[in-house]
């Protein structure tokens, strides 16, 4: 893998950066490479962490639904870094099967690993990635399963993780040792 384009900050961290890391990382765990890279811009680090925390822990979308959209978005953007971190930290604990994890990268929107309801989320992530919008027919199907508030979250999760994917890919952020690698065909 090529070297990172933006080197992550190394300890000792400034008080401002350490305070931000303390709010996002469990005690005793070192900050992730993505956070250490965002720390090159402390104000943006705090803003990104705030929005990320809101989407990951304070939303109305079920964690499994959020992770389906997030994983598919990261996979479609080619962000092996973020996809792998989320597989390990969220998908596995949420009970995603090996087939479902693989399908986020290699499966079609109608992959049998997903329930019909979950296939709608895959389709939403795909349409947003491909067209930057959602078709009338898909929107109609989505409104039968999720509230308007939850659908706004679906859009924000996909958009936020597009931005995160741009960051991980363009900065060439080095993968975390614990993260699962992208599956290959």
trRosetta pair geometry for C-beta under 8 A, 3 or more apart (Angstrom, degrees):
i j d omega theta_ij theta_ji phi_ij phi_ji
1 172 7.2 158 165 -172 100 105
1 174 7.0 131 107 -118 142 74
1 175 7.6 174 -50 0 172 102
2 172 5.4 -68 87 -148 98 153
3 172 6.8 80 108 112 32 141
4 7 5.7 128 88 -92 122 45
4 8 7.0 -4 121 -19 174 78
4 33 8.0 -145 -85 179 145 122
4 37 7.2 -133 -168 -101 140 123
4 171 6.0 7 -164 154 91 79
4 172 4.8 -172 -119 91 45 91
4 173 6.1 44 -117 -102 113 34
4 174 5.8 -75 -53 -29 110 89
5 170 6.9 -63 39 145 146 61
5 171 5.1 -128 54 -148 99 45
5 172 5.2 106 -10 23 85 106
6 37 5.4 95 100 -155 110 100
6 40 5.9 -94 176 -8 121 162
6 171 4.5 -48 29 -145 106 109
7 37 7.8 -164 121 -109 19 79
8 33 5.2 -112 -60 -153 152 69
8 36 3.2 48 -173 116 117 113
8 37 4.7 -65 -94 -62 80 65
8 39 7.1 63 -163 40 73 110
8 40 7.9 -119 -131 -38 36 100
8 173 7.5 74 -58 -135 109 89
8 174 7.8 -93 -11 29 123 103
9 13 6.4 88 125 -110 127 86
9 17 6.6 -49 87 -172 158 163
9 36 5.2 -144 45 -170 69 80
9 37 7.8 177 -1 -83 72 23
9 39 4.4 -84 16 96 131 126
9 40 6.4 176 -45 -66 100 64
10 36 7.7 47 -71 -164 38 128
13 17 4.2 -120 180 91 112 114
13 18 4.3 146 90 -59 118 83
13 21 6.6 59 92 1 175 139
13 39 7.0 -69 -136 -166 114 150
14 17 4.7 87 53 11 83 102
14 18 6.8 -152 87 -5 39 89
14 42 7.2 -53 66 -86 134 142
15 18 5.8 -56 -141 40 28 111
15 19 6.2 34 157 -24 64 106
16 19 5.9 -54 -151 32 26 113
16 20 6.8 25 151 -16 60 105
16 42 5.2 38 122 -166 126 147
17 20 5.7 -53 -152 35 35 112
17 21 6.4 34 151 -18 67 105
17 39 4.7 62 -139 -150 124 117
17 42 5.7 -100 -75 -110 82 107
17 45 7.0 27 -123 84 78 166
18 21 5.6 -53 -146 38 33 112
18 22 6.2 39 154 -25 65 105
19 22 5.7 -52 -148 31 30 115
19 23 6.9 28 153 -20 61 105
20 23 5.9 -60 -158 31 33 111
20 24 6.9 5 157 -1 66 112
20 35 7.7 -176 124 -171 108 112
20 39 7.4 172 74 -104 136 92
20 42 7.0 -174 -16 -155 149 82
20 45 5.4 65 159 126 163 117
20 46 5.4 -109 -109 -84 124 77
20 49 6.1 153 -172 15 101 161
21 24 6.3 -77 -150 45 32 96
21 25 5.4 -9 174 11 76 121
21 31 4.4 -75 -134 -74 119 126
21 35 6.3 118 -105 145 84 138
21 39 7.8 -2 -57 -84 105 130
22 25 7.0 -60 -109 49 20 88
23 49 6.8 98 92 147 114 140
23 53 8.0 -55 141 -66 103 152
24 31 7.5 61 79 -124 111 93
24 35 6.5 -180 86 -108 146 148
24 49 5.2 -94 -69 -150 135 124
24 52 7.9 35 -127 86 126 126
24 53 7.0 -121 -108 -69 89 113
25 29 4.9 -143 175 83 106 101
25 30 7.3 -85 -166 121 156 14
25 31 5.4 -112 -49 -93 146 62
25 32 7.5 -179 -92 -13 111 78
25 35 7.5 -136 -51 45 111 169
26 29 4.7 59 65 7 84 127
31 35 4.4 -106 177 85 111 127
31 36 5.3 136 103 -55 115 87
31 39 7.6 67 125 -39 158 135
32 35 4.9 93 60 9 80 100
32 36 7.0 -148 98 -3 41 89
32 85 6.8 43 -138 -126 144 145
32 176 6.1 -49 -139 -78 92 129
33 36 5.5 -56 -142 41 35 112
33 37 6.2 36 156 -22 67 104
33 81 7.6 -96 75 -156 120 127
33 173 5.1 145 123 -178 115 101
33 174 5.4 -133 -145 63 165 79
33 175 7.7 154 31 172 148 2
33 176 6.3 -159 5 -71 108 79
34 37 5.7 -55 -149 35 30 111
34 38 6.4 30 153 -15 65 105
34 81 6.9 135 -63 147 111 129
34 82 7.3 64 -72 -84 152 86
34 85 7.8 -74 -4 -26 131 165
34 164 7.4 20 -159 -160 144 98
34 167 7.0 82 -148 118 100 122
34 168 6.3 -38 -102 -88 111 95
34 173 5.5 42 -86 -170 68 163
35 38 5.6 -51 -143 40 34 110
35 39 6.3 50 150 -36 62 100
35 45 6.7 80 -160 -149 70 108
35 49 7.3 53 -120 -80 105 114
36 39 5.4 -40 -152 17 32 124
37 40 6.3 -27 179 -2 45 109
37 167 7.3 146 107 167 131 107
37 171 5.6 106 -175 146 146 154
37 173 5.5 -93 -23 -103 156 111
38 41 6.4 -71 -176 54 57 86
38 44 6.1 -129 -168 106 93 96
38 45 4.1 131 130 -99 104 81
38 48 5.7 -105 -147 49 151 147
38 49 7.8 156 110 -41 153 92
38 167 7.4 13 -75 -173 92 147
39 42 6.3 23 -157 -87 57 66
39 45 5.2 47 -88 -82 48 152
41 44 4.0 16 116 30 117 119
41 45 6.3 158 86 -26 64 83
42 45 5.3 -49 -145 29 34 119
42 46 6.7 31 160 -17 65 101
43 46 6.0 -55 -157 34 32 108
43 47 6.5 27 150 -15 65 109
44 47 5.5 -56 -144 40 37 111
44 48 5.9 35 158 -18 71 108
45 48 6.1 -59 -144 39 24 107
45 49 6.2 20 159 -16 62 112
46 49 5.9 -58 -144 40 27 109
46 50 6.2 31 156 -24 63 107
47 50 5.7 -54 -149 32 29 113
47 51 6.6 19 157 -10 64 105
48 51 6.1 -58 -147 41 30 103
48 52 5.9 32 155 -19 66 112
48 164 7.9 127 -163 -89 120 90
49 52 5.6 -55 -140 41 29 114
49 53 6.1 32 159 -21 65 106
50 53 6.0 -55 -148 35 25 109
50 54 6.5 26 152 -20 61 106
51 54 5.5 -53 -149 34 34 114
51 55 6.4 28 156 -14 67 106
51 160 6.3 -163 136 -122 120 132
52 55 5.9 -60 -148 40 30 106
52 56 5.9 13 160 -9 67 116
52 160 7.1 163 -89 170 66 137
52 164 7.9 89 -95 -78 115 133
53 56 5.9 -64 -135 46 28 103
53 57 5.7 -33 -176 32 67 110
53 58 6.8 47 135 -4 73 112
54 57 7.5 -79 -119 54 12 70
54 58 4.8 -55 -144 54 52 121
54 59 6.8 87 151 -55 64 83
55 58 7.7 -1 -19 49 14 80
55 59 5.7 22 -147 -40 38 130
55 66 7.0 153 164 -152 85 131
55 153 7.1 151 -134 -157 80 92
55 156 6.3 -149 -102 119 117 110
55 157 5.6 146 -166 -94 127 79
55 160 6.0 -135 -42 41 166 165
56 59 7.6 98 16 3 9 109
56 66 7.3 154 -116 145 47 151
59 66 6.7 121 70 -83 143 136
59 150 8.0 101 163 -120 104 64
59 153 4.9 109 -162 -133 131 141
60 147 7.2 -41 124 55 139 125
60 149 5.3 29 48 121 150 118
60 150 5.4 -103 99 -80 104 80
60 153 6.4 -164 52 -28 80 151
61 65 5.1 -120 177 87 96 118
61 66 4.8 118 111 -63 120 94
61 146 7.5 8 -112 -142 86 128
61 150 4.9 125 -85 -146 78 87
61 153 4.3 -156 -28 110 123 144
61 154 6.6 144 -103 -60 144 69
61 157 7.2 -79 57 -33 164 139
62 65 4.4 86 62 7 89 107
62 66 6.9 -158 89 -8 44 86
63 66 5.6 -55 -145 37 32 114
63 67 6.2 29 159 -18 67 108
63 90 7.0 -142 176 -165 108 109
63 94 5.9 -151 118 -105 112 131
64 67 5.8 -57 -147 38 29 109
64 68 6.6 35 153 -25 63 101
64 94 5.2 164 -90 175 81 133
64 95 7.8 -29 -101 55 120 94
64 96 7.8 161 -137 -66 91 88
65 68 5.8 -50 -152 28 32 113
65 69 6.8 25 154 -11 64 104
65 118 7.8 -140 -109 -113 68 75
65 121 5.9 -160 -156 -92 77 151
65 146 7.6 141 -172 -91 157 128
65 150 7.7 6 113 -174 153 118
65 154 7.6 -65 151 -91 109 97
66 69 6.1 -63 -157 40 31 106
66 70 5.9 27 152 -18 69 115
66 153 7.3 -59 -98 148 97 116
66 157 5.6 -160 -149 -110 80 156
67 70 5.3 -54 -135 43 34 114
67 71 5.8 34 164 -20 69 107
67 86 6.5 174 -140 168 94 117
67 90 5.1 -166 -105 131 130 125
67 91 5.5 166 170 -83 138 76
67 94 6.1 172 22 28 160 163
67 96 7.3 -118 121 -53 136 132
68 71 6.2 -55 -142 37 23 106
68 72 6.3 16 161 -12 60 111
68 104 7.3 -149 -147 -102 55 108
68 114 7.6 94 -139 -120 133 123
68 118 5.8 -142 -123 -157 161 94
68 121 4.5 64 108 114 129 142
68 122 6.6 -81 168 -61 109 72
68 125 7.6 -145 132 -24 75 137
69 72 6.2 -63 -147 41 25 106
69 73 6.1 25 157 -20 64 112
69 121 5.3 -98 -64 -178 82 106
69 124 6.7 -35 -112 88 104 113
69 125 5.1 175 -144 -71 63 113
69 154 5.6 -162 -97 -147 160 76
69 157 4.8 80 105 102 130 131
69 158 5.6 -86 173 -64 110 85
69 161 7.8 148 127 27 82 142
70 73 5.8 -59 -147 37 25 111
70 74 6.3 20 159 -14 64 108
70 86 6.0 -140 125 -163 124 165
70 90 8.0 15 78 83 144 154
70 157 5.6 -82 -68 172 83 113
70 158 7.9 -135 -85 -83 44 47
70 161 5.1 155 -140 -62 72 161
71 74 5.9 -57 -145 40 29 107
71 75 6.1 29 156 -19 65 110
71 83 6.0 85 -144 -136 69 84
71 86 6.1 -151 -82 103 83 131
71 87 7.1 88 -116 -73 119 79
71 91 6.4 59 -72 -74 141 132
71 101 7.6 -105 -165 -135 152 58
71 104 3.9 -40 135 -157 117 152
72 75 5.6 -55 -144 39 30 113
72 76 6.1 29 158 -18 66 107
72 104 5.2 -121 -75 -154 62 82
72 121 7.4 156 11 131 144 85
72 122 5.4 174 -96 -128 157 67
72 125 3.8 103 99 101 125 160
72 126 6.9 -69 162 -50 128 73
73 76 5.9 -56 -145 37 27 107
73 77 6.3 16 157 -9 63 112
73 125 5.0 -118 -59 -153 75 113
73 128 7.5 -26 -103 84 103 122
73 129 6.6 -180 -126 -69 66 113
73 157 7.3 -179 -3 130 151 81
73 158 4.9 -178 -89 -135 139 66
73 161 4.4 99 102 94 135 123
73 162 6.2 -90 -179 -58 117 69
73 165 7.0 -141 139 -30 86 137
74 77 5.8 -64 -146 46 29 106
74 79 4.3 -85 -161 65 84 110
74 82 4.6 -134 -129 91 135 108
74 83 4.1 176 120 -67 127 85
74 86 7.0 150 9 27 160 137
74 161 5.5 -75 -58 169 83 121
74 164 7.5 -38 -97 91 99 110
74 165 5.5 -179 -125 -82 61 113
75 78 7.6 38 -180 -71 30 28
75 79 7.7 -82 -59 47 22 71
75 83 5.6 93 -67 -105 69 141
75 104 5.0 165 -26 139 150 83
75 105 4.3 -144 -143 -99 130 62
75 182 7.6 135 -124 -128 84 105
76 125 6.7 172 -5 146 139 102
76 126 6.8 172 -87 -107 148 59
76 129 4.4 -35 133 -131 152 167
77 129 7.2 -135 -55 -129 76 119
77 161 7.5 -170 11 135 144 82
77 162 6.0 169 -78 -127 142 59
77 165 3.4 38 120 161 150 160
77 166 7.4 -82 -170 -50 134 57
77 169 7.0 -131 150 -27 97 140
78 165 7.1 109 60 -173 58 118
78 169 6.2 69 93 -99 99 134
79 82 4.4 4 138 31 126 105
79 83 5.7 141 96 -18 76 92
79 161 7.7 -146 45 173 153 88
79 164 6.9 74 -152 112 167 83
79 165 3.6 -118 -43 -126 134 86
79 168 4.8 84 -145 69 105 133
79 169 5.8 -96 -93 -45 77 98
80 83 5.7 -61 -138 45 28 114
80 84 5.8 29 164 -22 66 113
80 175 6.7 -43 116 -89 102 121
80 181 6.8 0 -170 -154 119 59
80 182 4.5 -77 -117 -34 104 114
81 84 6.3 -71 -157 35 18 106
81 85 6.7 12 157 -14 60 109
81 168 4.1 -153 56 -168 135 135
81 169 7.9 -158 16 -60 116 55
81 173 5.2 64 -124 84 167 105
81 174 7.8 113 -108 106 120 16
81 175 5.4 -143 -108 -97 74 69
81 176 7.5 99 -156 -4 78 81
81 179 7.2 46 -156 117 44 170
82 85 5.8 -53 -146 36 34 111
82 86 6.2 25 159 -11 67 110
82 161 6.7 170 139 -153 151 96
82 164 5.4 98 -94 131 156 118
82 165 6.1 -101 27 -84 140 67
82 168 5.3 -148 -28 -23 99 159
83 86 6.2 -69 -152 43 25 104
83 87 6.3 30 154 -26 65 105
83 104 7.3 171 -149 116 114 128
83 105 7.2 77 -173 -76 153 107
83 182 6.5 54 89 -87 140 84
84 87 5.6 -46 -142 28 32 113
84 88 6.6 22 161 -10 63 107
84 175 6.2 15 64 -148 153 112
84 176 7.0 -176 108 47 114 91
84 179 3.3 80 134 161 109 112
84 180 4.8 -160 -143 64 81 55
84 181 6.2 5 -103 -88 129 23
84 182 7.1 -80 -61 -47 101 60
85 88 6.2 -67 -157 42 27 104
85 89 5.8 -1 162 3 68 120
85 176 5.7 78 -89 22 95 135
85 179 4.8 -45 -69 -105 52 125
86 89 6.0 -63 -123 53 30 96
86 90 4.9 -27 -167 34 72 117
86 91 6.2 73 136 -19 76 99
87 90 7.5 -52 -91 56 7 73
87 91 4.6 -36 -136 39 48 130
87 92 6.4 63 159 -28 63 92
87 96 7.6 -97 -143 70 73 143
87 101 5.7 75 -136 -143 116 120
87 179 7.1 98 51 -163 98 76
87 180 4.4 -66 90 40 137 128
88 91 7.7 27 -8 43 18 89
88 92 6.1 -2 -139 9 30 128
88 178 5.7 141 169 135 164 92
88 179 5.3 -128 -2 -119 136 50
88 180 5.5 166 -54 -13 92 90
89 92 7.9 98 30 37 11 98
89 93 7.3 -32 160 5 33 121
90 93 6.3 -74 -150 45 23 103
90 94 5.9 13 163 -14 66 118
91 94 5.8 -66 -145 42 27 108
91 96 4.0 -31 179 20 92 143
91 100 7.7 -166 -170 106 117 109
91 101 5.8 114 143 -97 147 100
92 95 7.9 62 177 -54 29 17
92 96 6.5 -69 -77 48 31 93
92 101 7.9 17 -68 -76 72 138
96 100 4.6 -126 -167 88 89 127
96 101 5.3 105 133 -57 123 86
97 100 4.6 98 52 6 78 100
97 101 7.0 -141 94 -4 42 85
97 113 6.7 -146 69 -158 117 104
98 101 5.8 -55 -147 37 32 111
98 102 6.2 31 155 -17 66 108
99 102 5.8 -56 -146 40 29 111
99 103 6.1 32 153 -24 64 110
99 113 4.2 -164 132 -112 102 120
100 103 5.4 -53 -143 36 31 115
100 104 6.9 43 155 -32 62 92
100 113 4.6 176 -83 159 59 121
100 114 6.8 108 -121 -72 94 71
101 104 6.1 -42 -161 13 33 112
101 105 7.9 10 149 1 57 100
101 180 7.5 -16 177 112 140 160
101 183 7.3 121 121 -27 88 128
102 105 6.4 -73 -169 44 39 98
102 106 5.6 -30 164 36 80 114
102 107 6.9 96 113 -34 72 102
102 113 7.5 176 64 -72 87 165
102 183 4.7 -6 -124 21 81 172
103 106 6.5 -80 -114 64 29 71
103 107 3.0 5 -151 -9 78 145
103 111 4.3 171 -146 119 127 163
103 113 4.2 -159 -26 46 153 145
103 114 6.7 -156 124 -31 153 97
103 122 7.9 -51 141 -107 106 146
104 107 7.0 25 -25 31 18 106
104 122 7.9 -138 -115 -112 59 104
105 182 5.8 145 -127 -158 156 88
105 183 5.4 159 62 47 142 94
106 183 6.0 -78 -17 93 124 116
106 185 5.9 154 -129 -87 130 76
107 111 3.3 -4 -177 -67 128 153
107 113 6.1 -96 -97 26 162 124
107 114 7.7 145 129 -11 152 109
107 122 7.6 -53 100 -150 109 151
108 111 5.3 148 56 -52 62 80
109 119 5.9 94 160 -169 73 85
109 122 4.6 170 -136 114 71 110
109 123 4.5 80 -166 -77 139 73
109 126 5.5 -83 -75 1 121 152
110 119 5.7 40 -111 -147 46 136
111 114 5.7 78 77 9 85 99
111 119 7.5 178 44 -106 62 96
111 122 7.3 -136 25 -164 101 176
114 118 3.8 -135 -166 96 102 115
114 119 4.7 142 107 -62 127 71
114 122 6.1 -126 -42 -17 173 134
115 118 4.6 92 49 9 77 102
115 119 7.0 -129 94 -11 40 86
116 119 5.5 -48 -148 28 33 119
116 120 7.3 44 151 -26 59 93
117 120 5.9 -46 -168 18 37 114
117 121 7.7 31 142 -12 62 98
117 145 5.6 151 -143 -130 100 145
118 121 5.6 -48 -161 30 48 112
118 122 6.7 48 144 -17 70 100
119 122 5.4 -50 -150 36 40 114
119 123 6.2 44 150 -20 68 103
120 123 5.6 -53 -148 37 32 113
120 124 6.3 36 151 -23 65 103
120 138 7.1 153 -153 -159 83 86
120 141 5.6 -149 -121 125 125 116
120 142 5.8 163 168 -88 125 72
120 145 6.3 137 67 25 160 154
121 124 5.4 -48 -146 32 34 114
121 125 6.5 33 155 -16 64 102
121 154 7.1 -131 -130 -134 86 123
122 125 5.9 -54 -150 37 31 109
122 126 6.3 30 151 -18 64 109
123 126 5.6 -58 -147 40 31 112
123 127 6.1 28 158 -17 68 106
123 138 5.6 -150 128 -129 123 129
124 127 6.0 -54 -142 38 28 106
124 128 6.2 27 159 -16 63 109
124 134 6.0 -8 -134 -110 79 124
124 138 6.4 164 -84 162 71 128
124 142 6.3 79 -78 -89 128 135
124 154 5.9 -17 140 164 151 133
124 158 7.3 -127 132 -56 93 146
125 128 5.9 -57 -146 39 27 110
125 129 6.2 27 155 -19 63 109
125 158 5.6 -170 -119 -108 71 117
126 129 5.7 -58 -148 37 29 110
126 130 6.0 12 161 -8 67 114
127 130 5.9 -63 -137 46 28 102
127 131 5.5 -32 -177 34 69 112
127 133 7.0 -65 149 91 102 47
127 134 5.2 92 107 -113 138 59
127 135 6.2 -112 -143 -6 148 87
127 138 6.1 -176 -16 45 162 169
128 131 7.2 -76 -115 58 14 70
128 132 6.5 41 -164 -120 54 24
128 133 7.2 157 -109 22 56 7
128 134 6.5 -15 -65 -63 80 84
128 155 7.1 176 -109 -127 141 65
128 158 4.7 36 105 153 160 155
128 159 7.7 -101 175 -58 134 70
129 158 7.5 -120 -53 -170 76 116
129 162 7.5 175 -106 -94 76 113
131 135 7.9 53 68 -50 159 81
134 138 5.2 -115 -179 88 94 118
134 139 5.0 118 117 -65 115 91
134 142 7.2 -16 170 -1 151 148
135 138 4.7 86 60 14 88 101
135 139 6.7 -152 92 -8 42 89
136 139 5.7 -58 -144 38 28 112
136 140 6.3 32 157 -22 64 106
137 140 5.8 -52 -151 33 29 114
137 141 6.7 27 152 -15 62 105
138 141 5.6 -56 -151 38 36 110
138 142 6.2 38 152 -22 69 106
139 142 5.6 -54 -145 36 32 113
139 143 6.4 32 156 -22 65 104
140 143 6.0 -54 -149 31 28 110
140 144 7.3 31 151 -22 58 102
141 144 6.0 -55 -163 25 37 113
141 145 7.3 12 151 -3 65 110
142 145 6.1 -76 -159 44 38 101
142 146 5.8 -33 172 37 79 108
142 151 5.8 100 141 -109 124 117
142 154 7.5 -113 -162 43 136 167
143 146 7.1 -78 -113 63 27 67
143 148 7.7 16 -124 -73 93 67
143 151 7.0 -18 -87 -56 67 149
146 150 3.9 -121 -176 94 107 128
146 151 5.2 136 107 -57 120 80
146 154 6.9 77 120 -30 168 130
147 150 4.7 97 52 8 76 101
147 151 7.0 -139 96 -5 40 87
148 151 5.6 -56 -146 37 32 111
148 152 6.5 38 153 -22 65 100
149 152 5.8 -50 -154 30 31 112
149 153 6.8 32 147 -17 61 104
150 153 5.3 -52 -155 35 38 117
150 154 6.6 46 146 -25 67 97
151 154 5.3 -39 -148 26 40 117
151 155 6.7 41 152 -16 63 99
152 155 5.7 -54 -155 37 34 112
152 156 6.3 30 149 -16 67 108
153 156 5.5 -57 -142 41 34 109
153 157 6.0 37 158 -23 69 103
154 157 5.9 -52 -146 33 27 110
154 158 6.5 23 156 -14 61 107
155 158 6.0 -59 -151 39 28 108
155 159 6.2 22 155 -14 65 112
156 159 5.6 -57 -141 43 31 109
156 160 5.8 32 161 -21 68 108
157 160 5.9 -54 -140 38 25 109
157 161 6.2 10 165 -5 62 113
158 161 6.4 -68 -145 46 23 99
158 162 6.5 33 153 -27 62 102
159 162 5.6 -48 -151 26 33 114
159 163 6.8 30 153 -14 63 101
160 163 5.8 -57 -160 36 34 110
160 164 6.4 32 146 -17 68 106
161 164 5.0 -41 -135 39 46 116
161 165 6.1 55 156 -25 65 99
162 165 5.7 -55 -151 35 29 113
162 166 6.6 34 149 -23 63 101
163 166 5.6 -48 -151 30 34 113
163 167 6.6 34 150 -18 63 104
164 167 5.5 -54 -153 36 34 114
164 168 6.3 28 154 -15 68 105
165 168 5.9 -54 -140 40 32 105
165 169 5.9 22 163 -11 67 113
166 169 6.2 -65 -143 45 23 104
166 170 5.6 7 170 -6 66 119
167 170 6.5 -58 -126 44 18 98
167 171 5.7 -4 177 5 59 120
167 173 7.2 28 132 -23 79 129
168 171 6.7 -66 -132 50 16 96
168 173 4.6 -75 -140 33 67 120
169 172 7.3 12 178 -74 29 47
175 179 5.6 -124 -177 60 97 128
175 181 7.7 22 -163 -97 162 74
176 179 4.3 94 65 -16 94 110
